[in-house]
Amino acid sequence: MCDTYGQYLTMKVEIDAAMQEVIKSTQFIKSGKVLEFENELSNYLQTNVIACANGTDALQIAFMALGLQPGDEVITTPFTFIATVEVLALLGLKPVFADVYPGTFNLNKKEVEKAITLKTKAILPVHLFGQCAYLEPMLNLAEKHNLFLVEDAAQALGTDYIFSDGTQKKGGTIGHIGCNSFFPSKNLGAFGDGGAIFTGDEKLAAIIRSIANHGMKAKYQYERIGVNSRLDSIQAAVLSVKLKYFEKHIKARQKAAAWYDEHLKGIQEIQLPQRVNYSTHTFHQYTIQTNRRNELQQFLKEKGIPSMVYYPGVIHLQEAYQFLGYKKGDFPVSENLAETVLSLPLHTELTEEQLEYIIRVIQEFFSK
Ligand SMILES: *Cc1c(COP(=O)(O)O)cnc(C)c1O
């Protein structure tokens, strides 16, 4: 599904040197490397960046920083990775689901609007698989109803959101807060765990930085209850090197996706990932839909081709979330997607031979 080692080999000299530098310094925690990386990413995104331990923490810290009260409602999608919803539940907030668009897998603005109540305090769109959710209408809803907009941009670092007036901003930098993950397989992947929080609001940035550092104000003075969530120096050093090649890596992903598009578009039984005019696509995943999903996955496996189902279950039907009171049929689009989606191998090191082989096997399956 991804070739982390192959990608490393293309940057080996620089990454090895950067890691050695940290080891020699023995400044594994809170070194200048982390601040350097934060600054580099901040230049790239044109917003404040606070590094933290992982993407789940990024979401948790974001919602701690907003100062919401237990029982406050946050509207999000049931078709996402569990972390999006888990942190809300952990903080005593109430996840309220809205269904997604069948083509983009992202929150449907009409469903979001319908889900707003007097208790709603935030909207939490997820930019699934590398394409931004339809943010502009959600920004308008947030303004109208005085809500926070928090972006789960864990899968979409580098994606551009395109506003109706033509201006562009990076996904994750548009809402009040954006959350990112550097999990190894993500668009910008570390060699371990890592995460970051983005905000254009200086006051929020200071609160977030304090929360991620035990709620500290000055040394051994604590102004709020916080957590311990930091990116370590080795990860920061690796990420700094990889950030230099990030645009090139995105182009490689887009090229592989274009190849899939071109060669799969003739197959009636496959629905290709939809593109929209309000977002670029950085293809964290290339996800097709087909009614013969399980059979196709088995066939690919027999031919030595990995594929993954993201996500085989919707969150409102998971055992742990029964307390929310949802039932089967509540979000039919998401429920159907869980039965039909299949993500194909997509990474920066895919060769034409590999792509040709994958296409040939898929064509063979659908000609049967
Ligand atoms: C990966 C991911 C996260 C969590 O990131 P971790 O670094 O694994 O904690 C959150 N939300 C989404 C949509 C993700 O894909």
PDBQT file of the ligand as one rigid body, heavy atoms in Angstrom, charges set to zero:
ROOT
HETATM    1  C1  LIG A 401      -4.491   9.147  11.006  1.00  0.00    +0.000 C 
HETATM    2  C2  LIG A 401      -5.708   9.886  11.370  1.00  0.00    +0.000 A 
HETATM    3  C3  LIG A 401      -5.916  10.443  12.632  1.00  0.00    +0.000 A 
HETATM    4  C4  LIG A 401      -5.034  10.168  13.811  1.00  0.00    +0.000 C 
HETATM    5  O1  LIG A 401      -3.688  10.303  13.629  1.00  0.00    +0.000 OA
HETATM    6  P1  LIG A 401      -2.657   9.490  14.541  1.00  0.00    +0.000 P 
HETATM    7  O2  LIG A 401      -1.368  10.208  14.278  1.00  0.00    +0.000 OA
HETATM    8  O3  LIG A 401      -2.657   8.075  14.073  1.00  0.00    +0.000 OA
HETATM    9  O4  LIG A 401      -3.090   9.619  15.964  1.00  0.00    +0.000 OA
HETATM   10  C5  LIG A 401      -7.049  11.212  12.851  1.00  0.00    +0.000 A 
HETATM   11  N1  LIG A 401      -7.952  11.394  11.894  1.00  0.00    +0.000 NA
HETATM   12  C6  LIG A 401      -7.817  10.857  10.669  1.00  0.00    +0.000 A 
HETATM   13  C7  LIG A 401      -8.868  11.127   9.633  1.00  0.00    +0.000 C 
HETATM   14  C8  LIG A 401      -6.711  10.076  10.366  1.00  0.00    +0.000 A 
HETATM   15  O5  LIG A 401      -6.603   9.525   9.159  1.00  0.00    +0.000 OA
ENDROOT
TORSDOF 0
